[in-house]
């Protein structure tokens, strides 16, 4: 299977590629893994990964600068409905809008909600932002049997590094722990509920960094690679 990691000047591309290669090898999954900034190559992907580090608006602008890149991503993820994985800002770009520095930037609109600044606190005492380090991955009830989290222990921890997060989905009747919301795949607790992963059909996004999450991250990547087109 041909897996393409989108190179648009944002993201830990080498780390992501190495983590995916290791996960594929350990799980005995045959994947051709490449990094590309060419929309024509991206459009042929059977598995597509969109990493992202930095500001939402900058990442979106970098994608726009590459003529045909967003169209190629949408062709693979929406038209062909092939497995898509957004990592960190790559997940955030799946939302309807990003709000950073007082500027609103349109996202892909694949999931409900906006990306807004975090203001975590415990007993009205503010917590540090960005949210950086290891935190527990709490799987939503409806995802308990999904392949993405197969084999994970209940106390599995993953690595986060972000100052913005997905919010606003509740305005359309969405809730964190199941109920009407089937998009929120997992969450964590950092002075309140923080969305850690989203999933709808073939589209998956993780706010944490699986490439930095050691064995848990490896397992999640291997599970995602096991999805069939």
Secondary structure, 3 states (H helix, E strand, C coil): CEEEEECCCCCCHHHHHHHHHHHHHHCCCCCEEEEECCHHHHCCCCEEEECCCCCHHHHHHHHHHCCCHHHHHHHHHHHCCCEEEEECHHHHCCCCEEEECCEEEECCCCCCCEEEECCCEECCEECCCCEEEEEECEECHHHCCCHHHCCCCCCCEEEEEECEEEECHHHHCCECCECCCCCEEEEEECCCEEEEEEEECCEEEECCCHHHCHHHHHHHHHHHHCCCC
